[in-house]
Amino acid sequence: MGKGISVEIKKIKLDNVPLKDITPLEARTIAQEVEAKMKQLQDEKGVINTLNQALLVALEYAAMSYSKEQNEGGQKRDEEQRVNELIHKIKTRLDI
């Protein structure tokens, strides 16, 4: 297994982070987004504890990922239903 990627968030360096299919540049961009969200929590909600900030950001990203997966699953079900309806129409017209 290859080495992970190194990133820095809030002056904390994280080495060998195992990010599959992510380039070092993408990892740094993601780390910057995480740090910006953590700063937003501090500025807007008064959350000062870094661990709490990190956990809240992790929950937000996990919720976004979960919602995306649920939506993609819904789209797949909708597409399957449309295909089944088309099959039914074709069978009906062909008297199969």
N, C-alpha and C positions, 0 to 999 in steps of 0.2 A: 504494500500500500504506500502511495506517495505521501509526501509531507502535506500538511494543511497550509492554510494561508494565515498570515499575520495581519491583524488590524489593531487599531487603537480607538477606544471609546472613552471619553472623559478622562484622558491622560492615563488610562489603564491599557497596557499593551496585552493583547491576547495572541499567543503564538500557536501555530499548528492547529488552527480552527478548521475542522473537516467540513468544508462547504463543497458539496458535489456539484459539478457542472457550473461552477462560478469562477470567473477569472479574478486575479488579484485586484484589478481595477474595479470590477463590479462589487467585490467584497468591501473595498474602501468606500464606495458609494453607499452601500447598504449601511455600513458602520456610521457614516455621516448622517444618514437618515435617522438611525436609532438615536444618535447623540442629539440631533435636533428635536426629536420627539421627547427625549428625556428633559431637555432644556425647556420645552414648552410646558411639560408637566410642572416643572419647578416654577416657572414664571406665572402660569395661569392658575394653577391649583395649589401652589405652595408646598408641593411634595419635594422635600429636600433630601431625604434618604436615598442614596444612589441605588441601593438594592430594591427599594420599593419602586423607584422609577423604572429600573430594568424589568422588574416583574410586570408592571403595568404595560410597558411597551411590548413585552413578550405576549401578554394576553391579547393586546390589540392586534398584533400581527397574526396570532393564532386564530383569532375570531375572523379576520379578513380571509385567511386561508381556508378556514372551515366554510365560510359563506360562499367562497368561490367554488369549492368542491361541490357543495350542495347545489349551487346554481348550474354547474356543468352537468351534474347528474340529472337535474331536472330537464335540461336541454336535451340530453340523450334520450330520456323517457319520451319527451315530446316528439323527437324525430322518429323514434321507434313506433310511436302510435300513428304518426302520419304515414309511415311505410306500411304498417298493418292495414290502415284504412285504404290505401291505394291497392294493396294486394286484394283486399275484400272487393273493391269496386271492379278490379280486373276479373276476378273469379266470377262475380255476378254477371258481368257483361258476356263472359265466355261460357256461362252456364256450367262451370266446373264444380 
